[in-house]
C-alpha cells in the first residue's frame, strides 16, 4: 500500500490482470463446450469466432488508441493465414500420426511462419493477398476430411482446467507485454491458436485423430470469417472509433458463420 487505504500500482495491475484472465477463460470455456456438442462443422466455425482474440482485443483497446488497434488488426490478418496452415498441417498429419507428431509438426510450421510474418511490415493489400492464396490451398487440401462424425466424449474437470489455463496464459502475456512489443506483435499474440490447441489436446486421444482433424479442417472455412473481421476492424477503427470497430468486426465474424451454417443445413456445398 502506498498510503493508508490505497492500493499499490503493482497490486492494482495484478488484480486487474487476474480479472481479465478469468473473464476470458470463462468465455472460451462456454464457447468451446458448445462447439464440441454440435459436430465438426459448427465446432470449426465456433472455434474461429473471436472467442479468444476478441476478449484479447477488448483488453488491448482499454490500453491503446484506435491507430494501435487498426495496425494490430493487419498483423492478426497476416497471422490468420499462418493459423490456416497450422490447422491444415494438423488435419493432414492426424490422419496417420499421434497427438505429439501431429500437433508438434503443426507448431513447427506455425512458429517458423509466424516469426517470418512478424518480421515484415504488412500492408492490408499484402495481407489480403496472402490470406486468399493460403485459404484456397487449405480448403482444397482438407475438403475430403471435413465430414468425419464427432463422437460424444465424456468431459472431465481437467478438460475445463486445461482450456481455462491455456487461454488465461495467453491473455496474461498479451496484456502484460503489449506496451513493450507494439501493435504488430500484439496482433500476432492475439490470434495465437490457443483454442485450436485446446481442442486438439482434449479430443485427439479420446475421440481419435480423424474426428478431431475434421473439426480443424472445418476451421479453415471459418478462418475466412475471421479474416473479414480483421479487415473490418482495420478499415473502421480510425474512422468510427475502436469500440464500434471491434463490435462491427465481431458482427461480421458471427454473420459469416451463421451464413455458412445455414448453407450447410440447406444442403449447399460449402
Steps between C-alpha positions, in 0.01 A plus 500: 500500500636844411264679742257390766212338317661546157602211278847492348522526118658153478224337705232684304651381170521142628136496610378650171710250306355207696146625432574532128644148487203351688238674286666391176546140619132477597392634161715251310384209714136573421568533128714187459261279698224607263723424202578146617134410528406626153730300269799580276343775287353705781800416716737634235294814443465574872871434560589775251263758646700760693438319828866533602616784274187706571549535877872552443419786263256649751772508762744650251242768418479596866868594490564616142362740241315438173817511288660226713189287458488557126861393454458201730209383283726494192754291690223264614381472140848400386532241777152371417658345191758333724220361716336355188824313430515389865151347471573351158827344616339342805206373292728327252737357762226377734370255241792271584714655774482525879396805698863595560603454138198679355485797738879526521533525122220758486677712761832484317324629189319768701808621685720530190235676294383723787855622559541570129164677492579710805830613344309676221305826504173392341273717291132412472534402134791263564327336797178453301690347206683255725175396671328444166775270375542305825126459556450369146778245551379399845140451390612282212719282720256442787172480307488114495574489876232733635207260541619238749239477779602619846451240773345614827777535757442499874669809639694513825577794725862492377376585147353824626812578700718444192295733283474769766873481568603527133285803433589669827873473426449651154304797632746553784798510262319722252382760750831505689728543200286690249654834596848362435447294187289745299190456283635243253625249757187562710289417197699179456451394863129583485444231236731235646318166436414441865142384432612259228771366728256439785260315267781276374644428845160404636358302209785332309568208733137465616296548181773403253724684259264500202191640678716767665660577165149546354438782749824674404431437132179699540689783670663571164157602376444698819826692463347682203258665743780595736694653211196711409472611863866611506451697178194667649683606817796634305287707262263643760696547825640843417175613336226401743715428807650186647192375686253523209767343278543204734121457520477508120779245465324265742172542310671420169654182640173379655296578188746313279484190722120509507489524120732200463300299753171581328649416159602156627153445649349575159724238344728743321863402453715739705 
